[in-house]
Amino acid sequence: MANKVSVIGSGNWGTTIARMVGTNCAEKSSLFEKKVNMWVFEEKIQVDGKEYKLTEYINQHHENVKYLPGTKLPDNVVAVPDVKDAIAGSNILIFVLPHQFVKGTCESIKDLVRKDAFAISLCKGFEVTENDLIMISDVVKNTLNISCGALMGANLANEIAMEQFAEATIATKDESQGRIFQQVFNRPFFRCAWVDDVTAVECCGALKNIIALGAGFVDALGMGNNTKCAIIRLGLMEMMAFAEEFYGCKNRSVFFESCGIADLVTTSYGGRHTKLGKLFVTTGKSFEELEKEHLNGQKLQGHQTAEKVYKMLEAKGPADVEKYPLFAAIHRVSQRQMKADQIFECLQNHPEHM
């Protein structure tokens, strides 16, 4: 029996993914059912003076005019406004929505998911609880009682929508599922490598958002590439050390896959965290204000992740905070507890070996 795929989410990255997945499902009829449902949070939009439901417009014009304008979707990608209908009958679930909505979405569909289903998360963030940062794949796995992997990488959605070559990292515990996901996602312009360390891959996707804020602070100060690259290098060191200390990720080679250093560099030069990190310093506005002005409904994760990371370090004692001076400094700048140019004072005696 062919696999049936559903995409849960329809922002610019979700729509880009649905475009690639839909094309692959149409081309690989022996592996996948052709129709791909894409769950779309229903909203009203105005196009040329006429009001549409977003799902109605997508299905009529094969374009997500709000989140990925100018890019055509294949005819077999169908926008569905009810997530329960969107996942009906599917055994492959692709989660690509803001991380803060994953838990509630999973709760709403947990009684309808096929017992043989498996999932993958493309959500770059953690589920933040009072005491911990939980992997989104674990949220999906524990709520739906199915296995869940992760896909992360240097993936700016608009560039991939234009079919500019990019890489990503797929992580699954089960290699056979990983190979199926490669068939789901791989395109001539999109290459996915497979690894088995889901936790390390997700740590990369979430922690790099903290460092990208720091890169934005550097831009706001008018610093050049030397300074930004120092932030990236030291940030990568702290990411690896934190993932090992708190999550047992000892295989540091994962951090040199696309999900690690490549995603960190890309985000630090072209991502929304860097853009808004710069504006946070130059305008004095809050992240919430900047989100409303610049992100078209999307959210940042970096400052919230930085706050939780700081609290986790603080709970272990002052010595642990001192081991991660860049994480600590970015958190303090994000909370207006210190000025952006004071970051460099914190880095003068950065630990050389973490």
Sequence and secondary structure as in RCSB ss.txt:
>XXXX:A:sequence
MANKVSVIGSGNWGTTIARMVGTNCAEKSSLFEKKVNMWVFEEKIQVDGKEYKLTEYINQHHENVKYLPGTKLPD
NVVAVPDVKDAIAGSNILIFVLPHQFVKGTCESIKDLVRKDAFAISLCKGFEVTENDLIMISDVVKNTLNISCGA
LMGANLANEIAMEQFAEATIATKDESQGRIFQQVFNRPFFRCAWVDDVTAVECCGALKNIIALGAGFVDALGMGN
NTKCAIIRLGLMEMMAFAEEFYGCKNRSVFFESCGIADLVTTSYGGRHTKLGKLFVTTGKSFEELEKEHLNGQKL
QGHQTAEKVYKMLEAKGPADVEKYPLFAAIHRVSQRQMKADQIFECLQNHPEHM
>XXXX:A:secstr
  B EEEE  SHHHHHHHHHHHHHHHH TTTB S EEEE    EEEETTEEEEHHHHHHHHSB TTTSTT B  T
TEEEES HHHHTTT SEEEE S GGGHHHHHHHHTTTS TT EEEE   SEEE SS EEEHHHHHHHHHTSEEEE
EE S  HHHHHTT  EEEEEE SSHHHHHHHHHHH BTTEEEEEES HHHHHHHHHHHHHHHHHHHHHHHTT  H
HHHHHHHHHHHHHHHHHHHHHH    GGGGGSIIIIIHHHHHHHHSHHHHHHHHHHHH   HHHHHHHHSTT   
 HHHHHHHHHHHHHHH HHHHHH HHHHHHHHHHTTSS GGGHHHHHTT  S  
